[in-house]
């Protein structure tokens, strides 16, 4: 039975009978969890097991946005808080090795938390380079203000996740840092020249183009395609993401329910896949919306299926040796008095 080129959410802490039947029927490639889906470690483990049982694939990817700072689906009292990306970049400026070590360590701790719950993909790192005056939707989620700083710490975060058996997702390709609007609510339009975009916004993604997965930006770049956002633009995906950046991993959309995109959900899914995305993402768990997304979604096949298999093949079957207690102590010491 074919797998759908989709990643879907669910409504609550457990699966309803309707959701179970729907997921068994449409067989999404993966799932994504949000705060509404998490209550306790035992409950999350039961939910991830139930989701995988629906599609009869023990390795089905289960994603979460666990960046740290304001974007964290897991939190106290059951899970520790982590700093936002900017906090890593603000560690002692004369010690790049320390910043890289602690960024990797933070991601390794995240992977330790997530893998214990059956979550094997984290939508981290944010590789967007913030620009002066841009909307703060990225803001402190960015590791640094320069492409070089973002790339260095983004690489460290990826390494920490992979070492712990969790796949990273580089986002929001090819760059959300100049956006003057929040794509959850409006369609950002970036008018920068191609030369500026290539040197600044695209640069960190080029450095990390070997990563297994990337999430698209719902952003229009008028220098490349003035008519459509990257998610639904053949020109952006083919000439920028695949060629100029050189990313050949699995390309997933950002959430199709975000208001930056136009058209109904079937059209959104169909257009994104036709443009060159490998997999579509729908997050909110609304059954009617998911059914409409699936109506515009095709089976995962061809090059997209190869990329999906290659991505899952990057999951470490045996995570690197790790003393979690010692790692937490070292991590906390690095941020003592710097973040809370």
Phi, psi and omega in degrees: 000138187285154177261137179280141179281062186214155171234126188235159175256175175230166194279327189215207185280336176226165180273133172284164177298323179296317179296316179302314180295319180296311181294324177297324183283314187270340176050065177297154178295323182204184183223162177226141181251148176231181182303326181295345184259001186234135179224315181209161179303315181297319180295317181294318177300319179295322180291316180296323177295319180294320179297315180293327178296326180299323183258001177055041178224105182297339181260010181305131181293134172238119188258161171205154171262093179238077181277319194110167183066225186280350177249090181209120181273339178250138180201184180305151008271352187270336183229146182286157175272146177238152180287162174287167182306319184302326183298326178293318180290345180262005171296163190323120188294340182269010184224080179299322181299322178295314180300316180294316181299315184286326175297315177298318181296318177299318178292324178295322175293320175302314180299321178300315178297313187288315183297330178293342181258357184086013178265125186239009175219130175242131181280069181214143012260157169285117179255015179286138179259114184291143177247150180302130177086356180287163177299146184275017175301329173271296173046236185284002174286338180282143182286330186201176179260359180240151177302322182295315180295318178297316182296317182297313182282330174298318177299317180297320179296316178300317182297320179294318178295312182299320179299331180265010176085021180236134180280136171275157173234113178283136185210155359250101189292134007264017175139126183248000190293336180270354188299132179266007180217158176272117185291351171294333187241330184218165178269112177287141177237122181252124184256011181298155178291158178299322181298318179292318178299315183295319183282332189249297188285317184282340191302312180297326179292327177295318180296326183252028183292350178275358182289155189285333185218150175218151177247132184284159176262133171276066185225137174271131174246103189295336180289342181250309181210104183285355188259331186219151177292161183309319183304326184243017183253113175301322184293315180295316183293317184282314187273330182260299187293311184279322185262296185297317178278324179084021180280123179237019176274192181284121179259115177252152177285159161289176186303125180291344181275358178291146188285354177296333183269146178254172179084170179283173187292327177296316179295318179301313181295313182298318182292318180296317179291319179295330180287338179129358172293146180273326186216142176258149181243129172228127197254330198279354176078006178289120188297317181296318179295318179299319179298321178292320176299313181297327178298335178256010184251140181258169175296148176285114187209172174060222184297324179297318179294322177297317179294322179297316178296319180296321179297310180297331178292346178275353179287123179293121180290327176236106180300155180298151178306141190204124174261099187297320181296315179295321180296317179297319180297317180293320179297312181297323179296324181294329184258005183303122181078359183255336183206143176209000000 
